[in-house]
Amino acid sequence: MSIIHDALKKLEREKLKGPPQEGWTPDLSLHLPAPAATSSPPSTSRSEGRREGQSWRLPVSPFRKNLLGIDIGSSSIKVVKLKQRGGACTLTGVGSEKLPPEASGPLVSEALRTLLKVQGIGSGRVASAIDGKSLTFRDIRLPKMPEGDLREAVRWEIKKGIDFSEDAVIDYVVNDELIEGGKTTLSILAFAVKKEEVSGHAGILKEASLIPDAIDVGPMALLSAFDYNYSEEKEKRYAILDIGASKTTLAIIFKSTLRFTRYIPLGGNDITTAFQNAEGGDFQAAEEEKVRYAPVLDEAPEAVQSSIKSFIEGLSQELRNSLRYYQAQLREGAVDGILVSGGCSRIKGIAGYLENALGIPTALYDTMRGVKINVSGSADIHSLSPLLAIAFGLALRKEGE
């Protein structure tokens, strides 16, 4: 089950009174629904710790629609539209659009508006993932305590590691209860992000004539996607590696919970920069060469091949270190498999390179696994599939949940 950060609490008022007034800023409190039930659920329910959040949730309809899933990255926008009936899921709209370097604000809104128009998807309520520079994740262990005290304790702990504590949106999920030395300890995953980044992200969506219903974070969307696409693998421990332009998101998933997450400061832009430094020229020309040759790496110039291989070696080492930390600090089992998503999944043979380097079975993420496709150009969609994991997870969200 996805754990969504609902950062906009005034949607019902917006619905009743029309568009927000100029200068309106959303209430940026977060809400985390309870995790899906397992055979032995932890006795501490995260939803109980957020009872006050129940008052602002939208009315639930048995016929509520899926939200439009929008993943706005640093170099591209991905959009997924789904229709769910019972357990079946149909893809009814999809699109991807490159963004100009350093695009922000109005440029992103305009690109998003154009993409939706070209793909015939239209507007409406959306779920989107924030990709803010300040977004911070932290694993915390705390003694079991009353919900109110726990909330304050988590805020105190995560504020120690951020420099924007007075301007932070903070929330958390309790992943597990552990017995240590005869005492109960809670394993907690906490999140913090600047309010202004959440507000700015919502503003981009509104400027594109969309209604932000839910603001999520990438790892949570990956969890939601994995639970649908790989439901038969829930008893295994998987690492999803979403390799974007500016960074890589690592999410370790086990039994429908996000056990560990980390941002690795390596992405496709590092390949472009390395190639640019080797060959000269400007960044955009180097980027075009990278994109051109990534799917046919064997035919690429030596400088391109060297840049890509060096990047994969660095990423492999970072991932190896992260997996060691995860097992040692969280005392969890070894990862059974790795799934690669994001723009760099288009690099020919990247799954094989990582598998050889890490000794862990690795494959490209298949967003269309178990999904009926009801749009034209299915061949192109399957080639896009690994890029759409976060947008797909967002699109599984329904209005009012």
Beta strands, then each sheet from edge to edge (+ up, - down):
strand 1: 68-72
strand 2: 76-85
strand 3: 88-98
strand 4: 124-130
strand 5: 136-143
strand 6: 168-180
strand 7: 183-194
strand 8: 210-217
strand 9: 238-243
strand 10: 248-254
strand 11: 257-264
strand 12: 337-341
strand 13: 362-364
strand 14: 372-373
sheet 1: 8+ 4+ 1+ 2- 3+ 14+
sheet 2: 5+ 7- 6+
sheet 3: 11+ 10- 9+ 12+ 13+
end
